[in-house]
Amino acid sequence: MNKGKKVFSTLTVMVLLFLLASPLIAQGWSSLAEPIKEYVTDEEFEKMVNAYRKIALVRHKYDFDLRYATNPENRWNIEHKAQREAIRAIEESGLSVEEYNKIMRRINADKRLARRFQRLIEY
């Protein structure tokens, strides 16, 4: 695999992990450059829950294949496909990836929102 493809593969994995990671992992991201909105509307919250559930299905769908992929090119293809599906899941829920990430940071910065989010994604 050439160096450019390796770097792209690494970046893809990082983006995919960020998109698919549990809300608790993203806690350290709450201090990113853009300020966190003061609130999350009920509509945004509902979209976020829907997107997260869809992403969980994508993660589940590709988990086995990614875990046992031994060929780096095959692994890259699986990661790329999963990333595209995760992004599509977010957008189909009515959010952009940027909005999804902002709301996730807000949820992780607010214990009340985090508890509400956790309750809703469990059902």
Secondary structure by P-SEA (a helix, b strand, c coil): ccaaaaaaaaaaaaaaaaaacccccccccccccccccccccaaaaaaaaaaaaaaaaaaaacaaaaaccccaaaaaaaaaaaaaaaaaaaaaacccaaaaaaaaaaaaacaaaaaaaaaaaac
